[in-house]
Amino acid sequence: KQWYQRRVAITAGIPSKSDLLNALQEFRHVDTKGTGRVDMAGFAQAHLWFGNNILEDANSTFYREGHLKVMLFTLFCDSNYELNYFNLLMLFCCDFVPVEGLFKALSLVTGHVIELEEQVLNRNPEQGSRPGSPTGAEADFPTTIINITKEQLLSVVRFGQLETPTLRAMMEELGSIYDGLAAEDESGLVDISQLIINPSSRDILKGVTAYHLVDYRRAVLEQAQAEGKLSDKVLV
């Protein structure tokens, strides 16, 4: 999967959460039957962050972007020459900052831009729990009103991953935490911030690496600098 992520990121750029949500709306507008799939013509009609017209001539400003669409569709379409656009956008959630990529995916499945990365990265694990909370929720933590279903949450965690015992155990634990939180609300749903408030679910989410785009050039440079081997000749 990492190879696909790098190919996508290098050719089409890394989109923001808003870019991904706008692209999803574009595809849904084209997908009038609600199948979740588009053919080449439908893919060409969608306005994406890197260009939208596949029919421009070689002198057009958008000629390169049109060819990117051809390449992406060819790379990801199925044997029926149709493309699952939601899965493609999930792949585009990859980011050089793993938590940022994770929250892009959470934003995509919920349909709302979620900005809680800083809380995930900088939360002090020694801070006390909220008084009377049976789930270990921490006190004085900013909350939102963006609900996520259990299936949406687990789909983000397992996207593109091999079904391993470790992944199954992680999903079972996260699912159990979700059920406990959902039982506290009449709606049976859980707000995203509740999952970040809970130390156990937060640690699980921080460990999701499916959306981590590794910067190999930077890694090589840092290794060269650490070893003092021609670091001044390594191109960034």
N, C-alpha and C positions, 0 to 999 in steps of 0.2 A: 504493500500500500504506500510506503514511503516514496517509492519511485513515481507512482501516479501523482502523489501530492506535489512533489518537486516539479514534475512536468507541467502540471496545471498552474502552479504558482509562478513559475518562470515565464510561461507563455502568456498568461492572461492577467497576472498581477493578483495580489491578495486583497480581497474585498473586505469592507467593513460590515458590521452587523446590519446597518441600514441598507447597504448594497445588496446583501443576501435577501433581506425581506422584500425589497423592491423587485428583485429578480424573480422571487417566488410568486409575487402578484402578477408579474408580466406573464409567466408561464401559465398560471391559472386562468388568466384572461384569454390566452391562446387556446388552452385546453378546454374548449367549450363543453365537452362531454364529461369532464371530470375524471378522466381515466388515470391521471397521474403521469401520463406519457405524451411525448410529442414526436412527430416525424421531422425530417430535415426542414420542411417548409415552415412548420410551427416553430422550430428552434430558431430559424432565421428571423422570424417576426418579433421575437422577444427582445426588448431593449435591455441590454446588460451593461455592466460598468465598463466594458472594454470595447464597445462598439456594437452596432446592431444591424447593419445592412450587408447581407452576404452577396448582393448582386452588383455592387459598385465596380466600376472599371479600374484599371491599373493606375490611373491618374488621380483617383479619389483619395481623400484624406483617410477614409475608413477602409482602404483596400486591405491593409495588414489585419485589421480587426475581423474583416470578413473571412479571411483565410484561417484565423484562429477559431472561428466558429466551425468551419468545415473540419478542422483538425480535431476539435473537441468532440463534435458529434460522431465522427468516424471512430474515435478512440473509445467512446463510452456507449454507443448504441448497441442494441441487442441484435440477434439474428433476423428479426423482423424489421430492422432499420427504424426502430423507435428508441427513444431515450427516456429513462426515468429521471425527470428533472429534479425531483426532491433529493434523490441519492447523489446526483451530481453536485447540487448545492451543499449537501452535507460534506462532500469531499472538499469543497472550496472553503470549508470552515477552518482548515488547517492554518496554523500561525506559528511564527517563531517563538512566541510565548505560549506555552501549553495551556495555561488557564484561560488566556484570551480566546484560543481556539475552542475550548470547551464551552465558553459562554456564547460564542457565535452559534454553536450547535444548539444550545438551550434556547437561544433567542429564535432560531429558525423553527424549532418544533413547537414553541409556544406562540409564535407570531408577534412577539414583543421584544424590543431591545432591552437587554438585561445588563446592567452595569454594576456588578458586585465583585469584580476581579480583585480590587484593592483589599476588600475585606477578607477575601479568601487567602490572599498572599500574606497579609500583615496581621491577621488576627492573633492575639496572644493566647496560646492554649491554656495558660494558667489562670485566665480570668474566670471569675466565679460564674456559676449557673444562675439562671433566673429563679428566684424563690418559688418553690412549689411546682416547678416544672418536672413532670415525670420523664421527659425525653432528654434532659440534660441541656436544654436550650440556654444560651448565655444571655446575660443581662445587657441592657443598653446597646442593643444591636439594631441598626436600621432595617426596617422591614418594607416590603413592597406588597402589591396586591396582584402579582402575576402568578396564577395557578398553573400547575403542571400535573398531568395525569401520571400514574405509575408507569404505564406503557411508554409514554413519551420519554420519561426519565431513563428507563432501562434501554430504550432504543438508542439514546445518545451514548450510553456507556458501552453497548455492545457493537456499535456501528463499525463495520470493517474489521472486526476482531475474530480470531479463531476461537472456537468453542472449547476452551481449556478448563480444567478443574479450578484453576485460580480465578478465571473470569466468572464461572458459575457461582463460586463461593462469594465473590464480590457482589454479584448481582443479587444473590439471595439475602445477603446482609443489608444491602441498600434497600431492597424491596421490603424487608422486615421493618426497617426504620421508617420507610414511607408509610406502611400500614399503621404503625404506631402514631405517627403524626396525623394521618388522615382521620383516625378514630377520634381525635380531639375536635374535629370540625364537622358541623352538620352537613356540609357539602360533600364530604368524603374526599376532597381534594387537598393538595398541599401547596402552599405558597413557596416559591423558589427560595426566598430568604430564610424560611424555616429550615430548609435543608443545609443552608450555610451556617445558620445559628447552631445547629446540632453538631457537636465536635466529631462524632463518628462518621456521619454522612459527609461532612466537609472533608475529612481526611480521605475518604474513598474518592470523592470527586477530584481532589487535588492529585490523586494518583492515576487518573485517566490520562494516558499518553497518546490516545488515538488521533488527536488533533495537533500533535506536535510536529512542526515542520523543522527538521534539523538543518541548520546553516552549516553545511560541510566546509565551505571555504573559510568561515570564521573559526571553525573547529581546528582546521589544519593550521591556520595562522596562530591561534593560541597555543597549539601544541609545539609549533616551531619556535615561538617566543619562549615558551617554558624550557625548551631544550637548548635554546641559543643556537639553533642551526639555520643560518641563512634567513633569519626572520625578516631582514630588511629587503629580501628579494621575493618574498611571498606576496602575491597580488591580492588585494582585497576586492 
